[in-house]
C-alpha cells in the first residue's frame, strides 16, 4: 500500500467546489436577502391571486 496519498483527489476537489458554491450562495443571499424576499412574496401573492381568480371563474361557470 502506498503511504503517500494524493492530497487533491477527485472527491476532495468536488467537495471543495461544493463548499465554495455554498459559501458563494450564502454571501449572495446575505447581500440580496431583502430583494429576494420581496420577489418571493410577489410570486407567492400573484400565484394566490391566480388561484383565487381561477376558483371564482369555476364557481361562476357552475351557476
Secondary structure, DSSP 4 states (H G I P E B T S, - for coil): --SPPPSS-HHHHHHHHHHHHHHHHHHHHHHTHHHHHHHHHHHHHHHHHHHHHHHHHHHHHH-
